[in-house]
C-alpha cells in the first residue's frame, strides 16, 4: 500500500545519495510508550504517525517530540553495554520508543533512512544528555555522551549510546520483530 508523500528514494539527486550504501539490517525488539517521562513501557504494536506513536507523551514537550523527534531509537546492545557498566537499565528505561537489535550504533548516522516494517524513518539527530536520566545515576550522562559525540565524531565509544531521534516519512503500524533495513543515506 502506498501512502501519499512517500519520498522516492531512487529519484534523489546523486549529490544526496551515498554510492557506497552499506547493508544494515536489524529488528524491533520492543516498542515503548509512556504518559510522559521515563521509563516507557512495552506495547504489542504501535500506530506511527508523523508526530510519533499514538498514545505516547513526553514530560517536556518543549524539548522532546515534534516531527523531527517523532521517535527515539536505541540499540539493545548499547543498553547491555550500559548495564555492564553498572547502570540499572532495561528496555524502555532510557525513554526510547524503539528498542532495536542487530544494527551497529557506531554505523548509524543522521540522514540515514530506514524501512521498519512498512514505516519509513529518517535519523535526524543524536539524543543529547538529559537530567531526566539522573534517576539512573548522574554519571550516566557522561557514559552516553561526550565532547566527541557533541562534535559529531562517530569514532568515540559513546557514539549512539544515547540513541537517535527520527522523523517519520511514511506512517504505518509497527510490531516487535519487524525488520529494520537501511535503505538510503545522505552524504
N, C-alpha and C positions, 0 to 999 in steps of 0.2 A: 504494500500500500504506500503510495507516495503522498506526502503531505506538502502543502504549499510552502514556498520559500525554502525548500531544501537546497542547500548550496550544491552546485555542480562542480565537484572537485576536479574532474578531468578538464574542465574549462578554465581553471585557474591560470593566470599568466605564468610563464616559465620562471620569472624572477621571484615568484612567491611560492614555488614548489621546490622541495629538496629532491634532486635527482637520485640521491643515494638513500632512499627510504629504507629504513631498517624494519624487518618484520618483527613486530612485537605483539604478542597475544597473552592474555590472561583471562581472568573471570571475576565476576562479583562473588565475594564470599558472603557478605552480609549487607543489607540495606538498613539504614538507621534514620530515625526522626526523633524529634522531641517537641514539647510545647514551648521550648525556649531554653537555651543553655545546654550544659553538658551534664551527664552523658546523654547521648542519643541511644535509643533502644531499637532493637531489630523489628522489622516488619516483613511479612511474607512476600509482598510485591509493592511496587511504587508506580504511581502515575506521575510522570515527569513532564513539566511544562517549562516554558521559558523562564519562569520565576523559581523553579526548583521542584521539589517533591510536594505534592498536595498533602497538606496536614503537617508539614514541617514548619517550625518557627525558630526565631533567633532571639536570644536575650537582649542583644544590642543591634536592632535593625539599622541603626545609623552607621554601623561598622560592617555588619555581615549582611549577606543576602543581596538581592538585586540581580539583574540579568548577567552581569559579568562574574558574579559569585553565586550562581544558582545552586551549584553542588560543590561539596568538598570531598575529594578522593584521597584516601591514604592507603598505602600498601600494608597488608597484614605482616609482611616480612619486616617492615620498618617498625611496626608495633612490637613485634617479637624482639627486635634489637633493643628497644627501649625497656621492655620487660627484663631482658637480660642485664640491663644496667641498674635494675632495682626499682623501676617505676611501676606502681600498682595499676597497670593498664589492662584493658580488654577491648574487644572490637566495639566501637562506638564511643569509647571513653574520651577520645580527643575531639569529638564533635563531628566526625566525618559522616557524610551521608552514604558514601560507598566505601566499604572496606573491600579492597581488591587484592587479588593474589596473582602471582605469575608475571607481573610486569616489573622490570627493574627500575626502581625510582630514580636511579642515577642516570638513566637514559631518557627520562621524561623531561619535556621542555615546554615552555609557554609557546603557544601557536600550534602544537600538535593537535590533530583531530582524531578522535577515537569513535569507532562504531561500538556501541554497547547494547547488545540485543538489537532492537530496532531504533534506538536513540542514537543521535549523533551529538558528540560533545567536543568542545574546543577548550584546551587548557588556557586560562587567561592570566593566572598569576600564582606564585607561591604564597602559601599562607604565612603570615608573619607571626611573631610571638605574641601571646595574649595573656593578660593577667588571670583570665578565667582558668587557665591551665594550672595555676598555682595550687589548686587543690591536690595535685599530684606531686607537689614539692616545687618550691620556687626555682630550683635549678633546672627544671625541665625545659624552660625557655632557652637556656644555653645548650641543652642537649639536642634540641631540634633546629636551632637557628643560630648562625654565627655571621661574622662580617663577610665571609666568602659567599654565603647564601645570599645575604643582602646585596652583594655586588653582582650576583648572577653567575657565580663561578661553580659549575657542577662538579669540580674536582674535589670539593670538600666532602668528607664522610657524612656530613649532616644533610647533604642535598636531598630534598624531598621528604625528609622525616616529618616535617610539619604538614605536608600534604599539598595538593594542588587544587585551586579553585577552577571551575569550568563553567562555561556558558552552554546553554542547550540550543543547538542549531536545528535539531529535529526532535520533537516531542514523542512520547510513547510510554509504554509500560515496561518496567524492569523487574526482574526476579533474580534471586540468588542463583548462581550457576550460569547466568548469561555470559557469553563470551565477549571479551573486550579486545578489539583489534585496532592497532594504529593504522589509519587509512591515509593520512596526509599530514605534512608538517610544513610550516612556513620556514623560510630560511632565516 
